[in-house]
Amino acid sequence: MTAATSVDPGSSKSGGLVATGLVAGYHQTPVLRSVDVSVDAGEIVCVLGANGAGKSTLARALAGLLAVREGTIELDGCMLSDLPVSERVMAGVSLVPEGRALFPRLRVKENLMLGAFRRNRGGLSAAMTEVLDLFPVLAPRLNQVAGTLSGGEQQMVAIARALMARPTYLVLDEPSLGLAPIIIERILVKVRELASSGMGIILIEQNASLALAISDRAVVIERGVVVMSGDAATIRDDGDVVRAYFGGLGRVTTTTHSNN
Amino acid sequence: MFTDFLQFTAGGLTSGAIYGLLALGWVLVMRVSGLLFFLQGEFVVVGVFVIVTLQDHGASIAVAAVGAIAACVVGALAVDGLVIRRLRSATPMSEVLVLLGLALLAGHALQQIAGPNARGVKPFLPTKPVSIFGAFVTPHQIAAVVVTAVATAAVWFGVTRTSLGRAMQACADNPEGAVLVGIRPVRLRTLGFVGAALIGGVAAVVLGPLAAMTPLGGLLWSLKGFIAAVLARWSFMGAVAAGIFLGLIESYGAGYISSVYKDVISLSMLVVVLLLQGAVSRDSIVQRLRTRRMSLR
């Protein structure tokens, strides 16, 4: 973990996964209006924000599922913005999407093997061993059809599948969605382990308290722009910020208006 | 009486094998791209005419077969590269209509070049029928069944035992997940087209000596494969079984009722099956591919 990370995510450093001035969206009006996010090796940066703030759009843009209209995405100084998903995967950036996008009718083993689709066959069994070391729960489930696993196990398969590509940077979009708190914690511990081993992680979360607890830095998005970024601990301890953006940090967060 | 039944069964198995072969091509393309591949039968017709032309010029069947299969593959690459790939913002429906239009175009172009007459491949195996359990079948009929069996085994192996086959299954199962692991559906579509072309070319070789072809006959062959694929709900192994089932039903219908009804039987079966499937299931593979494919280019 690097302690001396720049607070300004748009600063001109050459390393890491750096998105600058991203504008992206689906129709005429962009969802992301100008977003700067960066993550260094071994670091967890969480992206917080309400529903519809543009978090998943950011994830899709970083992975290449969605074209960037303006701005750049760089990986260790190399431009990624114009590359298709497959080449970003090969370059070392993988996305675990919201909803997981598993292959529900294929076995867990096949899901994992497909994760290594872009890698040569040689590293396959080594990668498989590593991934099963991280998620030993999956070892007895390898021949089970993925769609029949529990939600937590499916999330583990989703992360494991992304890891099979041996990424250097991982984007996790709402890994906690629909899971019991104890499972979420178990998964986030693994995410922390990955960062400790040198992987850079962008963690997109609605559950701010959990995300801030394991992140080094945090970025808050509101209506497609970054409204705040900085040290995760600082943001966590700043009562005003917490009230303004998350309406309190309790695990059971009650929203004042209807969830949409 | 019973020998009639055996004879109809033998005939049904032969045409059913060809239907199954064509259905394999339909399923292959549907699974990788979600497209209805109306060109499947055109490959057979074009293949047959290539073989016939080469035979007219004195080529051996081996050379002619290779030429036909090569022509089919080149045609598939041309359709993919020159047409489908350019339809960037097309809806699935317009892509299907383009394929249907191309099928008609191919047939009429062939008619302009080769004339409207039906042609058949010169037999390249002995033509003397052999008796199997009292039914008389020609070596060419046996070849059609054997080749279908071999092609089915090859497709099965390719789809379930290779990395590309797994990628194809992934595309059908969750297109977005497939893109995220680095699969490029566009490449797989090209591969699916080439696979379908190979199947069409092989079908031309085994079918050519059994049935004369008119340049405009491709669409009906396409439809037979389509019906079998729909019957099988777009499963690979089911497609072959459904093809054979279709061939047998047609053969019995033609034998016991009247050969006039051969195509009527299979086409009305399509209507019934589509009605039933529409009522039973909304989660067909077609639906899944249709609804989720477009944003994933």
Contacts between the chains, C-beta under 8 A, distances in Angstrom:
chain1	res1	chain2	res2	distance
A	63	B	180	6.7
A	65	B	176	7.3
A	65	B	179	6.7
A	65	B	180	7.4
A	65	B	296	7.7
A	84	B	184	6.9
A	85	B	179	5.1
A	85	B	180	6.4
A	85	B	182	6.6
A	86	B	179	7.8
A	86	B	182	4.0
A	86	B	183	7.0
A	86	B	184	5.3
A	89	B	180	7.6
A	89	B	181	6.9
A	89	B	182	3.9
A	90	B	182	6.6
A	94	B	180	7.5
A	95	B	180	5.8
A	97	B	176	6.9
A	97	B	177	8.0
A	97	B	180	6.3
A	100	B	177	7.9
A	101	B	174	5.4
A	101	B	176	4.7
A	101	B	177	3.7
A	101	B	180	5.9
A	102	B	174	6.6
A	102	B	177	6.1
A	103	B	169	7.3
A	103	B	170	5.1
A	103	B	173	4.3
A	103	B	174	5.2
A	103	B	177	5.7
A	103	B	178	7.7
A	104	B	173	6.6
A	104	B	174	7.0
A	105	B	169	7.8
A	105	B	173	5.0
A	106	B	166	7.6
A	106	B	169	6.2
A	106	B	170	6.9
A	106	B	173	6.0
A	110	B	166	5.9
A	110	B	169	7.7
A	113	B	163	7.5
A	113	B	166	6.5
A	114	B	166	5.8
A	114	B	167	6.8
A	114	B	170	5.2
A	114	B	178	7.6
A	114	B	181	5.1
A	114	B	183	7.6
A	115	B	181	5.3
A	117	B	163	6.8
A	117	B	166	7.9
A	117	B	167	6.1
A	117	B	181	5.0
A	117	B	182	5.2
A	117	B	183	5.8
A	118	B	181	7.3
A	118	B	182	3.8
A	121	B	163	7.7
A	161	B	181	6.6
A	162	B	180	7.7
A	164	B	181	8.0
A	165	B	181	6.8
A	165	B	182	6.7
